[in-house]
Amino acid sequence: MQELDLIKKRIKSIKQKLIDIRRDIHSYPELSNQEYRTMNIISEQLYHNGIKHRTKVAGTGVIADIEGKDKSFTVAFRADIDALPINDLKRCDYASKNEGVCHACGHDVHTAINIGIAYIFSSKCDEKIIPPCNVRLIFQPAEESVGGALQMIKKNALEDVNVIYGLHVSSSTEIGYIQINDGIVNASCLDFKIKVYGKSAHGANPANGVDAIVISSKIINDLQTIISRNVNAEDSAVITIGTINGGTATNIICDYVEITGTIRALKESVMLTIKNRIKKLIKCVSNSFDGDAEFIELVYFASLINWKDAADIVRDNAVNFLGDKKVLKLIPSLGAEDFSFFIQNKPGAFFNIGSKNMKKGIVYNAHNGLFDVDEDCIEIGLTLEIMNLYESYAKSELFPIGRER
């Protein structure tokens, strides 16, 4: 298609600009729900390109709309914008200048790619390109913590959207490759707290109290039997305890302990089984010591499950662009991703773009202070998203509003 050839040339011409934007955002990372500077950078870039948009959506999010030739069909693209509470250990010009905060997961790249879509269809270009249909750009806060997707959806981020795409850099995949599947991509995730109640007493007379620390240790050990004895071996799941806090002095029987942890499961049915078993287990264990326990749900992300038609579009475009051997099957991960909420009831797909480069020494995994990306992935990701836009519209009959899985 002649228009796509023109777009690919434009992508190459703006590549360095997008790299500069990425590095600027990387230099000044912001934690979840604190992405004020990032929001303003995004807004400035959209304004510069003549793109209508809203800021302060769900706090620090941005939603932009680009009118296309067919105003009855809309393709959306989501980018997460927050960083992690990790020290940046890199030695480079764009290393984080905000101590204790780092874009160690690639959200700066995702943001730059979405801004790139705005550049492609900028109303300020001499040779203006009008997309075949409406385009919505969603810049979402708080993916790394409480999850901003549901809040964005509540602010009408998906209103009139027919299909939506998201992507993520992959630090384990070489540059030039992508990963996609048409099923489960990421696990459901439930962060939880367990409150354990006992009875204080003098440490010299433990029989007069109910030791919440003893109860907690028993609970933590027994939780692991849920995975080994209540979950089928072929169903991937894990329970991790992250913190345990309790007690006030060496000679006082502890009367209260808080335990926090996370559950990950690829299937929602397995998540429900684990959750119910935990509730039953903590009651039985604590009651056996004459204590009590309470299970509290903190943050929940649903399983991310691609829609086949949308995933097929990503796969076919990647094959055409990169070649069949560069398109890999995405293996489901127990990591959580709240893009899942965007495609719970709306067609869409999520895929990984390789950002690792052994020759350049770009080898460190995400959530590591030395994490970085081969910035060529920006051009690859942007090109694929534009191809997804055109192909989704070409197959618009697959994505009517209100379609169910």
C-alpha positions, 0 to 999 in steps of 0.5 A: 500500500502506497500510504503505508510506504510513506508512513514507514519513511516518516517513521524513519524520519522521526525515529531520533525524535522519538528516541530523544523523547524516550530518553527524556522520560527515562531521565525523569521517571515518576512512580504510579499516580505521580506521573505529572511531568510525564503527563505534561510531556505527552500533552506537549507532544500531542499539542505540537502535532495538533492532536485533540486530547484530555489530560488528568484522566484518572489522575495523570492519564491522557486520552487523545483522539485522531479523526479518520476517514471513517468515523464509525470505526475506532482502533485504540492503542494503550501505553503505560507511563509509570516507573518503578521504585528502583535505583537506576544503576546505568552510567549514561546521559539519560540515566534517572535523575530522580533518586530511587525511581527508574524506568526499569520496565520499558514504559518510556518506550511504550509511551514514545511509540504511542507519541509516534502514532500522533506524529504519523497522523499529525495535522501539522505535517506538510504532507498530512496523512489521514488514518483510515478510521478513528485512532485513540491513544491511551496513556495509562498511569499506575500499571506497576502498582494499583493498576490504572486500567480500570480507572481509565475505562471508567473515564470512557477510555474504551467508549466507541472503541472497536479493537485495542492493541498494547505492547511491551518490550521484552528484555529476554527477546533479541531485537528484531523479534516479536512474541504473540499468541492467541490465548493466555498472555499473563496470569491473574494476580491477587495481592493480599493481606492476612491479619492474624490475631492472638493474645498477649502474655509475658514471654515467661508464661506463654501458656497464658497467651495465644502466639500470633507469630507461631500461628503465622509461621504455621500458616505460611508453611501450610500455604505452600501445600495449596499449590502442591496438593490443591492445584493440578500439576498442569495449571501454573500458579504460585503463592508468594509471601512478601512481608511478615510483621508483628511483635513489640518486644523480646519478652512479650507473646505477640498478639497481632501479625500482618502477612502480605503476599501475592497469588498468580494463576494463569486460569481464573478458576485456579485463582478462585480455588487458591483464594478459597483454600487460603481463607479456609486454611487460615481460619482452621490453623488460627482456630486450632491455636485459639486465635483468629485470622482474616484474609483481605484482598488488596489489588486484583488484575485479571488474566490477560487473554488475547482475542484470536482475530486481533492476535492473528492480525498482529502475527500476520503483520509481523510476518510480513514486516519482519519475516516468519522466523522472527515471529515467536510464540509468546509463552504465558507468564505469571507476571501481571499486566492490567491491559487485561481489563482493556480486553476483557470485554473488548477485542484486542491483543497484547504482544512483546517486541524484542529489546535485547541486544547481546552485541551492545551489552543490552542484556539485563532483565526488566525490574533491574537497575541496569535494564535498558533497551535497544532503541531500534525497538521503537521503530519496530513497535511503531511500524507494527502498531500502524500496520495493526491499525490499517489491517484492523480497519480492513477487517472491520467486520470482525470487530463490531461494537458489542462483540463477545468472545 
